[in-house]
Amino acid sequence: MKTKILGRTGLEVSVIGLGTIYVGSQSPGSARQLDEELGAQTVEAAIEAGCTLIDTAPLYGGTVSEKIIGSVVKQRPDLAAKCTIVTKAGNYREGRDHSFDTIYRSVLASQQRLGVERFEIVYIHDAMDVPMDQIMSKNGALGALRKLQSEGVVRYIGSASNDPQTNAPYIETGEFDAAVVPDAWSLLNQLAAERILPAAEKHNVGISCATPFEVGLLATGPIPGVDYGRRNFSEQCLAHVSKIQNLCQDYKIPLLAASLQWCTRHPQVTCAIPGARTSAEAVENAQAAELEIPEAFWEALAPLIQHWEKGVHR
């Protein structure tokens, strides 16, 4: 698989990684119950298919996602040697807690579950509604990660927030080496272009793009009767996606491949990290990165790229 450098970290990772919020889930869009055997098979399949960035968090499955990845690391050291595992701290199934002590203990607990000696990146997770000066203080989340950094447990520090308006100011500080950016960069969502990407370019922050499929719509195209969960797409938006899908069909390019590859065409976006539930989904995503897409397609697609301010999110 093609690789890119993750900003100023210098880490070389695959352009398609594996998001593990739903890994092993028995139903689309649900991270409440994760099947550990199915999840382990999915992680193995993703790495074998060329995904070298595995993104997780204690929140996902209530630490089960980390346990699944940890089992693969233990049983398949050959695969562990091929990938970079990153995690987060601050948001948990029990609620959010960005205090120094909780962040510090959280990373050490993740280290045990995942069986890694050192994290290349740990992200401050979902710092919404917390005063920024508190997060950034020596006695806050950033202070805890700086201490872990000095102790050799963490190499680089990132920001990961499900709210683009929270992610942006943290990236703008220049304190963070990398960022996970959901809900801000896709064929339907251009929010990252306003503040996130300019700041990332200024400080050479490596960007991992989450939610590249907008909860499935940009993987399959509109399907009558499908519930897109936390999205509420307008009829106009769905019709627009159909136009994009028709263009893909004209060029014999899967919509899924176009959606993923478009995200990483931006020089500062290193990889897309779609959430795969099963081995088949993980392999399909990885194979999408290998598809050669002609420049003529991207030129034809350009006029159809627009931001849908309303009708995308509930």
ChimeraX attribute file (.defattr): number of C-alpha atoms within 10 A of each C-alpha:
attribute: neighborCount
match mode: 1-to-1
recipient: residues
	/A:1	16
	/A:2	13
	/A:3	17
	/A:4	19
	/A:5	19
	/A:6	24
	/A:7	22
	/A:8	14
	/A:9	18
	/A:10	11
	/A:11	15
	/A:12	17
	/A:13	23
	/A:14	27
	/A:15	30
	/A:16	33
	/A:17	30
	/A:18	29
	/A:19	24
	/A:20	28
	/A:21	27
	/A:22	26
	/A:23	34
	/A:24	28
	/A:25	22
	/A:26	17
	/A:27	12
	/A:28	13
	/A:29	17
	/A:30	17
	/A:31	21
	/A:32	16
	/A:33	17
	/A:34	23
	/A:35	17
	/A:36	18
	/A:37	11
	/A:38	17
	/A:39	28
	/A:40	23
	/A:41	20
	/A:42	27
	/A:43	30
	/A:44	19
	/A:45	20
	/A:46	28
	/A:47	22
	/A:48	16
	/A:49	17
	/A:50	24
	/A:51	31
	/A:52	25
	/A:53	25
	/A:54	22
	/A:55	26
	/A:56	26
	/A:57	26
	/A:58	25
	/A:59	24
	/A:60	22
	/A:61	26
	/A:62	18
	/A:63	18
	/A:64	26
	/A:65	31
	/A:66	27
	/A:67	21
	/A:68	26
	/A:69	28
	/A:70	22
	/A:71	18
	/A:72	21
	/A:73	22
	/A:74	14
	/A:75	11
	/A:76	12
	/A:77	10
	/A:78	11
	/A:79	18
	/A:80	20
	/A:81	10
	/A:82	15
	/A:83	20
	/A:84	20
	/A:85	23
	/A:86	21
	/A:87	24
	/A:88	26
	/A:89	28
	/A:90	25
	/A:91	21
	/A:92	19
	/A:93	12
	/A:94	8
	/A:95	8
	/A:96	17
	/A:97	19
	/A:98	22
	/A:99	17
	/A:100	22
	/A:101	14
	/A:102	16
	/A:103	25
	/A:104	22
	/A:105	13
	/A:106	19
	/A:107	25
	/A:108	15
	/A:109	15
	/A:110	23
	/A:111	19
	/A:112	14
	/A:113	19
	/A:114	25
	/A:115	18
	/A:116	17
	/A:117	11
	/A:118	18
	/A:119	22
	/A:120	19
	/A:121	24
	/A:122	29
	/A:123	26
	/A:124	25
	/A:125	27
	/A:126	22
	/A:127	24
	/A:128	15
	/A:129	7
	/A:130	13
	/A:131	9
	/A:132	14
	/A:133	10
	/A:134	16
	/A:135	20
	/A:136	16
	/A:137	13
	/A:138	15
	/A:139	13
	/A:140	21
	/A:141	26
	/A:142	27
	/A:143	20
	/A:144	24
	/A:145	26
	/A:146	19
	/A:147	15
	/A:148	21
	/A:149	19
	/A:150	11
	/A:151	11
	/A:152	13
	/A:153	21
	/A:154	22
	/A:155	18
	/A:156	19
	/A:157	23
	/A:158	25
	/A:159	29
	/A:160	29
	/A:161	22
	/A:162	18
	/A:163	15
	/A:164	19
	/A:165	15
	/A:166	18
	/A:167	25
	/A:168	24
	/A:169	15
	/A:170	23
	/A:171	27
	/A:172	19
	/A:173	12
	/A:174	15
	/A:175	15
	/A:176	23
	/A:177	24
	/A:178	27
	/A:179	29
	/A:180	24
	/A:181	27
	/A:182	22
	/A:183	23
	/A:184	26
	/A:185	27
	/A:186	26
	/A:187	24
	/A:188	23
	/A:189	18
	/A:190	16
	/A:191	19
	/A:192	22
	/A:193	12
	/A:194	11
	/A:195	16
	/A:196	25
	/A:197	26
	/A:198	17
	/A:199	20
	/A:200	25
	/A:201	17
	/A:202	12
	/A:203	19
	/A:204	20
	/A:205	29
	/A:206	28
	/A:207	29
	/A:208	26
	/A:209	28
	/A:210	26
	/A:211	21
	/A:212	29
	/A:213	24
	/A:214	25
	/A:215	18
	/A:216	22
	/A:217	20
	/A:218	25
	/A:219	19
	/A:220	13
	/A:221	21
	/A:222	19
	/A:223	10
	/A:224	6
	/A:225	6
	/A:226	9
	/A:227	13
	/A:228	15
	/A:229	13
	/A:230	12
	/A:231	15
	/A:232	14
	/A:233	20
	/A:234	14
	/A:235	11
	/A:236	11
	/A:237	18
	/A:238	18
	/A:239	14
	/A:240	18
	/A:241	22
	/A:242	16
	/A:243	15
	/A:244	22
	/A:245	22
	/A:246	15
	/A:247	18
	/A:248	19
	/A:249	12
	/A:250	10
	/A:251	13
	/A:252	10
	/A:253	19
	/A:254	17
	/A:255	23
	/A:256	22
	/A:257	22
	/A:258	23
	/A:259	22
	/A:260	28
	/A:261	21
	/A:262	17
	/A:263	22
	/A:264	22
	/A:265	13
	/A:266	12
	/A:267	14
	/A:268	21
	/A:269	27
	/A:270	26
	/A:271	31
	/A:272	33
	/A:273	28
	/A:274	28
	/A:275	24
	/A:276	26
	/A:277	29
	/A:278	22
	/A:279	21
	/A:280	14
	/A:281	17
	/A:282	29
	/A:283	19
	/A:284	16
	/A:285	26
	/A:286	27
	/A:287	16
	/A:288	21
	/A:289	24
	/A:290	15
	/A:291	14
	/A:292	10
	/A:293	16
	/A:294	10
	/A:295	9
	/A:296	9
	/A:297	15
	/A:298	13
	/A:299	10
	/A:300	12
	/A:301	17
	/A:302	10
	/A:303	8
	/A:304	15
	/A:305	15
	/A:306	13
	/A:307	16
	/A:308	17
	/A:309	11
	/A:310	11
	/A:311	14
	/A:312	18
	/A:313	15
	/A:314	9
